[in-house]
Structure formats: C-alpha cells, structure tokens
Amino acid sequence: MSLPRIRSSMASNSILCPTSYLNLRLFVCFLCLISHCCSYGELGPYNSFIVSSFSYPPTTVGPSGFRYIRVELPPWFSSMSVAMNSDVHRATGDIAKVPKSTLPLICFRDGSPPLPDVNSSLMDSVLVSLYNGSFKGIEALQSSEQCYPMQKNFTVKLTNEQISPGVWYFGLFNGIGPTRTQSKMINRAPAYSFSANITVEGCTTLTTWGPDCNQTINPLSCALSDSYSPADNSSEAGFNNQTIEYVISCKNNFDTSCHRDGEPKFYSLDVVGVSQELKIVAIDVWLNETSSNKTKNASGVNLICFARHGAIPSETVHDYSSNINKSPIVIPFPKVGRWYITILPVNLSKELGGSSDTDMKVCYIMESKLLECPVGKAGANCTREMYNLQTALRKGSGYFESYYLPVSEKVSPDSANFPLDSLLTNSSLHGEPDETWTYFILDIPRGAAGGNIHIRLASDAKINYEVYARFGGLPSLTSWDYYFANKTSSSVGSMFFNLYNSSENKVDFYILYIREGTWGFGLRHLNTTSGVSKFQTTMSISLERCPRRCSSHGRCDTSLDVSGLTTYSYCSCDRDHGGFDCSIELVSHHGHVWQSIFLIASNAAAALPAFWALRQKALAEWIIFTSSGIASGIYHACDVGTWCPLGFGVLQFMDFWLSFMAVVSTFVYLGTLDEGLKRAVNTAVAILTALMAYTKATRPANIILVMAIGTVALLIGWLVELSTKCRSFSFSIRFSLNTHERLQAVRGWLKNLFKTIVRRFRWGFVLAGVTALAMAVISWILESSESYWVWHSIWHITIYTSSFFFLCSKASTASTVDMENQTLPNGAYELTRQDSFPRGQ
C-alpha cells in the first residue's frame, strides 16, 4: 500500500534518483509493455494516477456464449472507467421485442462472476434498462448483480462512492435462459464481437479519498486496550467467569476533532479478523466559539455518524447511522476489511438559540472499540464455539476442488463428513434458542471465485439446526447472506442459492460462484433443552466445480476468464436438458423418442437416388448417396444418445461432407462428362466440400456455396460437351462477306442447341426437383435450436428427393439427337465448307 507514495517521490526527484531506482523503473515499464497494460502511470487531475489500464482486443461471443473479465480495485482506487465497443445494432425500443435467449447482455458483480439465469423468475429483476446510453440504478451494484442490454458503444465511470474496492467481474452474454447451456445440433443465432478498455485510477496518498481524491481521510490507529470478563458485571458470573473479551481501541491521531455545522469529517478503520462487535461513540462533546475563545456544553448537538464497509458513507448510502452524541453505533460481527466513518454536525444554530455564528465549531473525541474473542470462541459474551476450517484437497480432483474440516482432535481427517454433536460444548447446548450457535470460518482462495460451496447435513432423525452463511464475518439472525431454516424458509429466492432434495433429516444446498475471501457459517441450534440427542448429525462443506456434477445430464467444463486470473466452471448439458446445472428438462422422454425416430428414419430417403443411380449403372453416384444416408443416420443416432461407433466430431464431418457431395454429384451427373473428366471434377469437389464441412459445417451460407459449386460443375460439363460436339460450326480467321449466310448459320445452330436441351431433360422431373430443392433450402434456413428436429428431418427428405427427381430428369442417350447428326441450313453448311479450307486449295 506504500507503492503510490514511492511512485510520487520518484516522480518528483527523477533527476536525482540513483541508478538502482532508474533500473527498477525501466524494468517495471518493460513488464507493463509486454503485458499490454499500464500500471501506476501518469498523475491525473486531483492528485490521482492510473493504477492499471487494460485494453481487450476484439473478441467474438458466439450464440449462447459468454465471457468473463476480472478487474481488481485496490483500497486506494478512486474510479474505474469502462469503455466498450461492439457490433450490436439495436435501438433501445427494440430490446423488449428480442427474446432473452438471443439478447446480448453485460452484467456486473462484486466478488465473483455473474450468473444471471440461475433462477428464471429473477431474470427480469437483474435486467436494467439503459437511458440515453447511461446506466441507471448503478448504486445498487454494491448489493446485487445487475445486467444491461449490450449497446454499440457506451462508457461508464464508477467511483469509490458507488462501488467498493476488491475484485469485480464483468460478464458478457449472448442470450440467457435455460437453453444457454443446452447442447444444440445447430445454433444460427447471431454472434457479436466487442472490444473494451478498462482504466482504474487511484489516489496518490492513502489519506485522500473520493472520485476526485479531494476528501481527506483520517485513519484511526488501533491498539490493544484492555481485556475483561463480561460476567464481572453480570448476574451470570458463576457461569461465564472463564470467558474474556479483548478490546481494541481505535482513535484519531489528534485526540480532539473540531468542525463547523454541515462540514463532514471522514475516518477509516481496518478490521483484520473476525470480531465480535464494533462500537463507535463520541465523548467529551463541546462547542467552541473561536471569536470569543469560549466553550459551551453541547449535550444537545446532533452529531450524526454514518458507517459503511468498503466505501465512504453519505446521508443516502450507508450501512449504519446514529446520533453518536446520544447513542453509539453498535455493529455486531463487523465484516473484515476497511470501514469508513463520516461524522456530520447538524443544526448547530439550534443549540445557540438560532444564532448563525459561522465561527462556531463542535469538538469531540471519537472513540471506536473493537471487541474480539479468544481463539475458538465467538457469539454472545464469547461463549460459543468457533472452528477454523482447514482445506483438504480431493485426490484426482480438478481446479480448487476440496473439502473443509474443523481444526479439532474430535474430527477424523480421513472423511469429508464430520460429526456435529462432538463439536458442541456445554455452553452451546444450553441457553435461549436464539443465542445458541456454533460457528465455522473458512477462506476461499484467490482465483477460486468460479467454484461452488456445497453444504450438506444428514441425520437419522429430524435435523435441529438452521444454517446461516455470511461473507466477511459471522452471521446472525439479522445479518446473513444466505440461510436455510427449513424447506419453506430459506434463501431459495436468492440468485446464487440453490437447494436440492432437502427433507427433515437431510439438508443439501449450494452457494454458487462463491466470493473469494473469508466466509462465516453459523449453526443455530433448535430444541436445545432436550439434552444430547442419541442420533448423530454429520456435516460436510466442500468446494466443487459444477453443482451436482451437472445432474448427470452433461459434462463439467473449466475455463479461464479473459485476464487469466480466475478459473470458472460451467455445465455443458445434453440435448434434452438445460440450466446452469442441467437439471431443467427441455425435451421430455417421449419427445426425445419421436425426435430420434424422425432424425434417423428420414435418412431413408437416400434410398431413392441411390436406387436410380444403381439402375443407371452410375456406380460413383450410388456409393455417394448410399454412404451419405448411412453416415447421416449414424450421426443423428449418436447425437440423440443411441449409438456412437466413432467420435462425434468424425461423424458430424462425414454427415455434412457426404451431404454436400450428394448435392454436387447430382449436378455433375447431369453434365454427361466422360469418365476421365468426371473423376477430375469429383476430386476437386471432394476437396472443396471437405474443407467446408471441416471448418464451419453448420453455417447458413454453405447451402449457397454447395449450389454454386454444383452449378459451376454443370456448366463446365455442358461447355466441354458443346466444344466437342459443335466442331462443325467453326469459323476461319477470314470472315466471309456474306453476312446473311453467317446469320442463318448462327440462327440454325442456336435452334438446334435449344432442341437438344429440350430433348436432353424430362422437364416434369426438373420442375419437381426444383420444387423439392426449394423446400430443402427453406427448411435449412428455418432450422433453429428449438425446431431443429422438424426442419432437419424435412431437409433430409427433400434434399434426397430433389436429387432423385434430377437424376430421373436426364433423358436416355437413345432419345437424344446428337448435334453432329443434325442438318444445318444449306447456307450454313456451305459457309462451313468454304471456311474450313484455305483459298486456292
């Protein structure tokens, strides 16, 4: 935290700095250049400087895709500026018409990656509209996740008055909902690309704060003040005489603080560990008249105090408030981290009987007391048990997968489950139900924010515990982040809490994408007056990658965020399930059976062109159509989970490649090429279609490319045929002056060409083939992830049927009149004879 001061000193004395400092600065600059970031850069206005600046290159987010960006804000940061550009073209009024499954979003969350579609009933609550390109409701980012429709470009600046220091995550989604994780045979929803620049600015000194670094912060210095037994002044002295609380007293460096009416003063206090209570009080409050050098008692002065964790509090945004001249602020179980305190004198003129003396100041001594319990103790009067949980890695597990065990001789390290009853002390088994707790503390390691905490309780009888969880401190009945009391009372409505199969003797829930840092868990004991239960209750706390291993309906994948600092896990579900844990059934078993039948059986249409090709002894075409139908049937059987003789990628390549080959070979067959040229054309076509199937088989433009390749192959065949069969219609280099005869020859040649084309095809079959091909093109375009099985089955039938009609449209050789045997007009014949030989021969 002293780095900003070092940088400021080096900037002001750069000419006189030693060589070692110069080398250090050069080394730091070199590291910044190779990492494409700028850290601790130039001084900005208001005594601020650039802490870090990241530029993210254009990145594509495909259909149902997502990306995460991690940004770290140091305690001395002043603002974070985000500028994003994308190719999303949507007017603000059109956003309501776009389905959420295809709506591009950007989401913000403090501490861990956002997950906007865990609970379908909450998807609308996290979606916030944009107004004139700016974010509304940004002050709520501190306590919840918010998402905004992606725009073409926007800029937002968040200050330290709006958000707290720490780790922030941006999530960019291309559609949300249960289908986002569903495996799709084809997904032609639009993709979008974005680029971003994120700049974090900080204050040059630790004693300044605010967006412009123009607010002075007075850090409170703390020291161990006293230790006492709360039972010394209690009627329970006989029960609690062994419990001691430690008091840490925090004061300003200047004992007395004075300021005028409406003039705020700011203080900071660091809570470095789990504490019992934080109390803020003002003592020795008095009024000081600087003009007359008189003092006056100020017992009636309103000295309003605001306290907030992580950011400077104000009248509108604060965690706690009180008139500390009348009653102190008492914060039970304060969160670990930095607390900010604002003290504001209000209405001093009332104390002066309506006088408006501008020299009047209120003076006071502010005192903060932090109460800490001995190691292993917490709760009321430090009489409850508290256990630190140590991490035990799972053998053969993935990133950060582990379970947690209490540091106690009463727990065996060989099992992930530990008994609860042996951890309860006598003080925990007696007393009021609201005050009977057992606490557990654990740390989520840095970079593990993409994991999930799994908590389970099991017993042979009814479970008499309620579970509370809180980030940064111990939970209570009035202060918690997540809780489970029973099946009807829990945090089920929360975005990141998911409950599974819980009953009277079983509790099973996840906290999703857990924040990295200190977590406190509290077990509230019920029916404690009945004594020790003869039934044992076990508990397990583990950090897992995917909830419930994706419910056995998908696979758990792990990836890194854009910065490469955090791993996150997500489920890739099968064709019939979706949701963040693959627990939502999108296709029923009955529907799955019918979809499988349609997709597999529709490939039987390939028998039509294969039979005709075999009948016409076109063996190459027969092999292509037969192989295409078989490969497509096996591929779809594998896709629906029936049978996979080869890898899925291999089968998908074979299906699309042979389908493309079947379409193009139909055009080649209509061209009546000789065998040598046909082999050359088929080889070229095989290479082109293989590249198309390997690179991006499912893109809509492929059908146009295939048709274009087939048309080119057909034209090549016709041109070769015309060049070989029309040699009699040749002109010499010398042109005859008889223009009429030449026009007659050309007219006759075109007439015979037209007759040849008319006799070459059966036009009824051609019309039927064109109609079937048009239906195939339409079905290809209409394919979507929801109606894929319908339109793709129609595609199978229509594309093979169109090939069958086109094959049948080619007339036999005996019914075709060869152009060489056609009689040209006399003038044309004579013209040809005359121009075929040089004159004088």
TAMO-V759423 format. One record per backbone hydrogen bond with DSSP energy under -0.5 kcal/mol. NH is the residue of the N-H (numbers start at 1). CO is the residue of the C=O. If there is no record, write none. Layout:
NH	CO
NH	CO
This chain:
6	2
7	3
8	4
9	5
10	6
11	7
12	8
13	9
14	11
17	13
22	18
23	19
24	20
25	21
26	22
27	23
28	24
29	25
30	26
31	27
32	28
33	29
34	30
35	31
36	33
37	32
38	53
40	51
41	50
44	48
47	44
48	44
48	45
49	202
50	42
51	49
51	200
52	200
54	198
55	36
56	54
56	196
57	55
59	194
61	192
62	60
64	174
65	62
67	172
69	170
71	168
73	166
74	72
77	74
78	201
79	201
80	158
81	199
82	156
83	197
84	154
85	195
86	152
87	193
90	88
94	91
95	91
95	92
97	94
98	94
98	95
102	99
103	100
104	102
105	173
106	148
107	171
108	146
109	169
111	109
111	167
118	115
120	118
122	119
123	120
126	122
127	123
128	126
128	147
131	134
132	130
134	131
136	129
140	137
141	138
142	139
143	140
144	140
146	108
147	126
148	106
149	128
150	104
154	84
156	82
158	80
160	78
162	159
163	159
165	310
166	73
168	71
169	109
170	69
171	107
172	67
173	105
173	171
174	65
175	103
175	173
176	100
180	177
181	178
182	179
183	574
192	61
194	59
195	85
196	56
197	83
198	54
199	81
200	52
201	79
202	49
203	76
204	47
208	205
209	215
213	210
215	209
216	214
217	207
218	266
219	217
220	268
221	251
223	249
225	247
226	247
228	245
230	228
232	229
233	230
234	231
237	234
239	236
240	236
241	237
243	240
245	228
246	372
247	226
248	246
248	370
249	223
249	247
250	368
251	221
252	366
255	253
257	364
259	362
261	360
262	345
263	260
264	262
265	343
266	216
267	341
268	218
269	339
271	269
271	337
272	270
275	334
276	371
277	371
278	331
279	369
280	329
281	367
282	324
283	365
286	363
287	296
288	361
289	294
290	288
290	359
293	289
294	289
296	287
298	285
301	298
302	346
303	301
304	302
304	344
305	322
306	342
307	320
308	340
310	308
310	338
314	317
318	316
319	307
320	307
322	305
324	303
324	322
326	323
327	323
329	280
330	328
331	278
331	329
332	330
333	276
334	331
336	472
337	271
339	269
340	308
341	267
342	306
343	265
344	304
345	263
346	302
350	347
351	347
351	348
352	348
353	350
354	349
355	349
358	356
360	357
361	288
362	259
363	286
364	257
365	283
366	364
367	281
368	250
369	279
370	248
371	277
371	369
372	246
372	370
374	244
377	374
378	384
382	379
383	380
384	378
385	437
386	376
387	439
389	441
390	405
392	403
394	401
397	394
401	398
402	543
403	392
404	541
405	390
407	388
408	406
411	408
415	412
418	539
420	537
421	537
423	420
424	420
424	421
428	425
429	425
435	432
436	432
436	433
437	435
438	523
439	385
440	521
441	387
442	519
444	517
445	443
448	445
450	567
451	448
452	544
453	511
454	542
455	453
455	509
456	540
457	507
458	538
459	505
460	536
463	504
466	524
467	484
468	522
469	482
470	520
472	518
476	479
481	469
482	469
484	467
485	486
485	489
486	489
489	486
491	483
494	491
497	494
498	510
500	508
503	506
506	503
507	457
509	455
510	498
511	453
512	496
512	510
514	451
516	111
517	444
519	442
520	470
520	473
521	440
522	468
523	438
524	466
524	522
525	436
525	523
526	464
530	527
531	528
538	458
539	418
540	456
541	404
542	454
543	402
544	452
544	542
549	546
550	547
551	548
552	549
553	550
555	572
557	555
557	570
559	568
561	566
562	68
564	561
567	447
568	559
569	450
570	557
571	580
572	555
573	181
573	571
574	553
577	574
578	584
579	178
582	579
584	578
585	583
586	576
586	584
587	576
592	588
593	589
594	590
595	591
596	592
597	593
598	594
599	595
600	596
601	597
602	598
603	600
604	601
605	602
606	603
607	604
608	605
609	605
610	606
611	607
612	608
613	609
614	610
615	611
616	612
617	614
618	613
619	617
622	618
623	619
624	620
625	621
626	622
627	623
628	624
629	625
630	626
631	627
632	628
633	629
634	630
635	631
636	632
637	633
638	634
639	635
640	636
641	638
642	637
643	637
651	647
652	648
653	649
654	650
655	651
656	652
657	653
658	654
659	655
660	656
661	657
662	658
663	659
664	660
665	661
666	662
667	663
668	664
669	665
670	666
671	667
671	668
672	669
673	668
678	674
679	675
680	676
681	677
682	678
683	679
684	680
685	681
686	682
687	683
688	684
689	685
690	686
691	687
692	688
693	689
694	690
695	691
696	692
697	693
699	696
702	699
703	700
704	700
705	701
706	702
707	703
708	704
709	705
710	706
711	707
712	708
713	709
714	710
715	711
716	712
717	713
718	714
719	715
720	716
721	717
722	718
723	719
724	720
725	721
726	722
729	726
730	728
739	737
742	738
743	739
744	740
745	741
746	742
747	743
748	744
749	745
750	746
751	747
752	748
753	749
754	750
755	751
756	752
757	753
758	754
759	755
760	756
761	757
762	809
763	761
765	762
766	762
767	763
768	764
769	765
770	766
771	767
772	768
773	769
774	770
775	771
776	772
777	773
778	774
779	775
780	776
781	777
782	778
783	779
783	780
788	784
791	787
792	788
793	789
794	790
795	791
796	792
797	793
798	794
799	795
800	796
801	797
802	798
803	799
804	800
805	801
806	802
807	803
808	804
809	805
810	806
810	807
811	760
811	809
815	812
816	813
818	816
821	818
822	819
824	822
829	825
830	826
831	827
832	828
833	829
834	830
835	831
836	832
837	833
837	834
841	838
